[in-house]
Amino acid sequence: MSRTEAPPLPEPLRVPVADSHTHLDMQDATVEESLARAAAVNVTAVVQVGCDVAGSRWAAETAAAHPAVHASVALPPTEAPRIVPGDPDGTARQGAREPGGRAALDEALAEIDALAALDHVRGVGETGLDFFRTGPEGVAAQEESFRAHIEIAKRHGKALVIHDRDAHADVLRVLRDAGAPERTVFHCYSGDAEMARICAQAGYFMSFAGNVTFKNAQPLRDALAVAPAELVLVETDAPFLTPAPYRGRPNAPYLIPVTLRAMAEVKGMDEDALATAVYDNTARAFDF
């Protein structure tokens, strides 16, 4: 089986569920094809997440055109260092970028602020901190951007969608210091059980992706086990983090049932009960 071949459609869920975080613009299928495949397995809503100004505009436009799509807009943590100190080397997916300084960051944040005011934009994110590839020179720009997104989310009454990679303590610190919005979602939750207890006490939603099915992900399953059902979401982060047994092949919203069934087993819950809770939680988090 080719690693680039799309996995088959799983058995449909009996009750509707929502994909709380996806990137339709990074998938091979058209938006219409993606939504049709998702609907065929009872994934009836998706949150399309922008990963820069252009991607956020696309998310807002797509949500305006498709009732099943809800948009979240932001500069992700890795974008702020590319804007402020610059990225002379770039990557395969993102080319080199000249330093823009604080003025360029302010300009980009102003565009995100304007998009966040739109009715069909339901979230501000993914924002947060990502220390995996960011050197010391980029940390300050990340935190400045994160704090700005928190204020944008609070100003417009939108959910805050957090990207947290290798930065758990600092993300929690900034949320405590700045004051988290009423609805805060940890996208692709990556903390342990103790952090899940902290998030639960604060009322933060925890969204679990396909990596909860990976063999080496016992700490994630331990976190899911203690996370209150009323704060749990499910996501694909497609085209990334495809659940087992399809790891390494392209992910898409129609694979949500694979992850949700694994989550139900971890939590010792009936599949229908967890799907119902997850849909209700996602609708509450993103106000749709």
C-alpha positions as CSV (number, residue, x, y, z in Angstrom):
1,M,0.0,0.0,0.0
2,S,1.4,3.4,-1.0
3,R,2.3,5.8,1.8
4,T,0.7,8.5,-0.3
5,E,-2.6,6.7,-0.9
6,A,-5.5,8.0,1.1
7,P,-6.8,5.6,3.7
8,P,-10.3,4.0,3.2
9,L,-13.4,5.5,4.7
10,P,-14.0,4.1,8.2
11,E,-17.4,2.8,9.4
12,P,-19.6,5.9,9.9
13,L,-20.3,7.1,13.4
14,R,-23.9,6.7,14.5
15,V,-24.1,10.3,15.8
16,P,-22.6,13.5,14.3
17,V,-19.2,14.7,15.5
18,A,-17.0,17.7,14.6
19,D,-13.3,18.0,13.6
20,S,-12.1,20.8,15.9
21,H,-8.9,21.5,13.9
22,T,-8.1,20.9,10.2
23,H,-6.2,22.5,7.3
24,L,-8.4,21.9,4.2
25,D,-6.0,24.2,2.2
26,M,-3.1,21.7,2.7
27,Q,-5.1,18.6,1.5
28,D,-5.3,17.2,-2.0
29,A,-9.1,17.1,-2.2
30,T,-11.2,20.1,-2.9
31,V,-13.2,21.6,0.0
32,E,-16.4,20.1,-1.4
33,E,-14.8,16.6,-1.7
34,S,-13.4,16.8,1.8
35,L,-16.7,17.9,3.3
36,A,-18.6,15.2,1.4
37,R,-16.3,12.4,2.6
38,A,-16.5,13.7,6.1
39,A,-20.3,13.9,6.0
40,A,-20.4,10.3,4.7
41,V,-19.0,9.1,8.1
42,N,-21.1,11.6,10.1
43,V,-18.3,14.3,10.6
44,T,-20.7,17.2,10.0
45,A,-18.6,20.2,11.0
46,V,-14.9,21.3,10.8
47,V,-12.9,24.1,12.1
48,Q,-10.6,25.4,9.4
49,V,-7.4,26.9,10.9
50,G,-5.3,29.6,9.2
51,C,-1.5,29.4,9.6
52,D,-0.6,32.9,8.4
53,V,-2.4,36.0,7.1
54,A,-3.1,34.6,3.7
55,G,-4.3,31.3,5.1
56,S,-6.4,33.0,7.6
57,R,-8.1,35.0,4.9
58,W,-8.7,31.7,3.0
59,A,-10.2,30.2,6.2
60,A,-12.6,33.1,6.6
61,E,-13.7,33.0,3.0
62,T,-14.2,29.2,3.1
63,A,-16.3,29.4,6.2
64,A,-18.4,32.1,4.6
65,A,-19.1,29.9,1.6
66,H,-19.7,26.6,3.5
67,P,-22.0,26.3,6.5
68,A,-20.2,23.1,7.7
69,V,-16.9,25.1,8.0
70,H,-16.0,27.4,10.9
71,A,-12.8,29.5,10.7
72,S,-10.0,30.2,13.1
73,V,-7.5,32.9,12.2
74,A,-4.0,33.6,13.5
75,L,-0.3,33.9,13.0
76,P,1.0,30.6,14.5
77,P,4.0,30.7,16.9
78,T,6.5,29.9,14.3
79,E,5.4,32.7,12.1
80,A,6.2,35.6,14.5
81,P,10.0,34.9,14.5
82,R,9.9,34.7,10.7
83,I,8.3,38.2,10.6
84,V,10.4,40.0,13.3
85,P,14.0,38.8,13.1
86,G,13.4,37.1,9.7
87,D,14.2,33.7,8.3
88,P,17.1,33.9,5.9
89,D,17.3,30.2,5.2
90,G,13.6,29.3,5.1
91,T,12.3,25.8,4.6
92,A,10.9,23.6,1.8
93,R,7.4,24.8,2.6
94,Q,8.2,28.4,3.6
95,G,10.7,30.4,1.7
96,A,13.3,32.7,3.1
97,R,12.0,35.9,4.7
98,E,13.7,39.3,5.3
99,P,13.5,40.8,8.8
100,G,10.4,42.9,9.2
101,G,10.7,44.1,12.8
102,R,7.9,45.1,15.2
103,A,6.2,47.1,12.5
104,A,5.7,44.1,10.3
105,L,4.3,42.1,13.2
106,D,1.9,44.9,14.1
107,E,0.7,45.0,10.5
108,A,0.1,41.3,10.4
109,L,-1.7,41.3,13.8
110,A,-3.9,44.1,12.6
111,E,-5.1,41.9,9.7
112,I,-5.8,39.0,12.1
113,D,-7.7,41.4,14.3
114,A,-9.9,42.5,11.4
115,L,-10.6,38.9,10.4
116,A,-11.4,37.9,14.0
117,A,-14.3,40.5,14.0
118,L,-16.2,38.5,11.2
119,D,-19.2,36.5,12.4
120,H,-18.1,33.3,10.6
121,V,-14.7,33.4,12.3
122,R,-15.1,31.4,15.5
123,G,-11.6,31.2,16.8
124,V,-8.3,33.0,17.2
125,G,-5.5,30.6,16.7
126,E,-3.5,28.6,16.3
127,T,-1.3,30.7,18.5
128,G,0.9,30.0,21.5
129,L,4.5,28.9,21.9
130,D,6.6,26.4,20.0
131,F,10.2,26.0,21.2
132,F,10.9,22.9,19.1
133,R,12.7,24.8,16.3
134,T,12.7,28.3,17.6
135,G,16.0,29.7,18.9
136,P,16.4,32.2,21.7
137,E,16.2,35.2,19.4
138,G,12.6,34.1,18.4
139,V,11.2,33.4,21.8
140,A,10.4,37.1,22.6
141,A,8.6,37.6,19.3
142,Q,6.5,34.4,19.9
143,E,5.4,35.5,23.4
144,E,4.6,39.0,22.1
145,S,2.5,37.5,19.3
146,F,0.8,35.1,21.7
147,R,-0.2,37.9,24.1
148,A,-1.6,39.9,21.2
149,H,-3.7,37.0,20.1
150,I,-5.1,36.5,23.6
151,E,-6.2,40.2,23.6
152,I,-7.8,39.8,20.1
153,A,-9.7,36.7,21.2
154,K,-11.0,38.5,24.3
155,R,-11.9,41.7,22.4
156,H,-14.0,39.8,19.9
157,G,-15.4,37.1,22.2
158,K,-13.8,34.3,20.2
159,A,-12.2,31.0,21.2
160,L,-8.5,31.0,21.7
161,V,-6.8,28.0,19.9
162,I,-3.4,27.1,21.4
163,H,-0.5,25.5,19.7
164,D,1.9,24.3,22.5
165,R,5.0,22.4,21.6
166,D,7.8,21.9,24.1
167,A,6.5,25.0,26.0
168,H,3.9,23.7,28.5
169,A,5.0,25.7,31.5
170,D,5.4,28.9,29.5
171,V,2.1,28.6,27.8
172,L,0.3,28.1,31.1
173,R,2.3,31.0,32.6
174,V,1.3,33.4,29.8
175,L,-2.4,32.4,30.1
176,R,-2.3,33.0,33.9
177,D,-0.5,36.3,33.5
178,A,-2.5,37.7,30.5
179,G,-5.9,36.2,31.6
180,A,-7.2,33.5,29.3
181,P,-10.4,34.1,27.2
182,E,-13.6,32.5,28.4
183,R,-13.1,29.7,25.9
184,T,-9.6,28.3,25.4
185,V,-8.7,25.2,23.4
186,F,-5.4,23.3,23.6
187,H,-5.1,22.1,20.0
188,C,-3.4,18.7,19.5
189,Y,-3.0,18.4,23.3
190,S,0.5,17.3,24.1
191,G,0.8,17.5,27.8
192,D,0.7,14.8,30.5
193,A,-1.9,13.8,33.0
194,E,-0.8,16.4,35.5
195,M,-1.1,19.2,33.0
196,A,-4.5,17.8,32.0
197,R,-5.7,18.2,35.6
198,I,-4.4,21.9,35.5
199,C,-6.2,22.5,32.3
200,A,-9.4,21.0,33.6
201,Q,-9.3,23.1,36.7
202,A,-9.0,26.2,34.6
203,G,-11.8,25.0,32.3
204,Y,-9.6,24.7,29.2
205,F,-10.7,22.4,26.4
206,M,-8.3,19.7,25.4
207,S,-8.4,18.5,21.8
208,F,-6.9,15.1,21.0
209,A,-5.5,14.2,17.5
210,G,-4.5,11.0,15.8
211,N,-1.2,10.8,17.7
212,V,-3.2,9.6,20.7
213,T,-3.3,6.2,18.9
214,F,0.4,5.9,18.4
215,K,2.2,3.1,20.3
216,N,4.6,5.6,22.1
217,A,1.8,7.9,23.2
218,Q,0.9,6.4,26.5
219,P,1.3,9.8,28.3
220,L,-1.3,11.3,25.9
221,R,-3.7,8.4,26.7
222,D,-3.1,8.9,30.4
223,A,-3.9,12.6,30.0
224,L,-7.1,11.7,28.0
225,A,-8.1,9.3,30.7
226,V,-8.2,12.0,33.4
227,A,-9.6,14.8,31.1
228,P,-13.3,15.5,31.9
229,A,-15.5,14.4,29.1
230,E,-17.1,17.8,29.0
231,L,-13.8,19.4,28.1
232,V,-12.6,16.9,25.4
233,L,-12.5,17.6,21.7
234,V,-11.2,15.5,18.7
235,E,-9.3,16.8,15.7
236,T,-7.3,15.6,12.7
237,D,-4.8,18.5,12.3
238,A,-5.0,17.1,8.7
239,P,-3.1,16.4,6.6
240,F,-0.8,15.6,9.6
241,L,-1.0,13.1,12.5
242,T,-2.9,10.4,10.7
243,P,-4.1,7.8,13.3
244,A,-2.9,4.3,13.5
245,P,-3.1,2.0,11.5
246,Y,-2.7,4.6,8.8
247,R,0.2,6.6,10.3
248,G,2.3,8.2,7.6
249,R,-0.5,8.4,5.1
250,P,-2.5,11.6,4.4
251,N,-5.0,12.6,7.1
252,A,-8.4,14.2,6.4
253,P,-11.6,14.9,8.4
254,Y,-13.2,11.7,7.4
255,L,-10.7,9.8,9.6
256,I,-12.1,11.4,12.8
257,P,-14.1,8.1,13.6
258,V,-10.8,6.2,13.9
259,T,-9.4,8.5,16.5
260,L,-12.7,8.9,18.3
261,R,-13.2,5.2,18.7
262,A,-9.7,4.9,20.2
263,M,-10.5,7.7,22.5
264,A,-13.7,6.1,23.7
265,E,-11.7,2.9,24.5
266,V,-9.2,4.9,26.6
267,K,-12.0,6.7,28.5
268,G,-14.1,3.6,28.9
269,M,-17.0,5.4,27.3
270,D,-19.6,4.3,24.8
271,E,-18.7,5.5,21.3
272,D,-22.0,7.3,20.8
273,A,-21.8,9.0,24.2
274,L,-18.3,10.3,23.5
275,A,-19.3,11.5,20.0
276,T,-22.2,13.4,21.5
277,A,-20.1,15.0,24.1
278,V,-17.4,15.9,21.7
279,Y,-19.8,17.5,19.3
280,D,-21.5,19.5,22.1
281,N,-18.1,20.6,23.5
282,T,-16.9,21.7,20.0
283,A,-20.1,23.7,19.4
284,R,-19.7,25.3,22.9
285,A,-16.0,26.1,22.4
286,F,-16.5,27.7,19.0
287,D,-20.0,29.0,19.5
288,F,-21.7,27.4,16.5
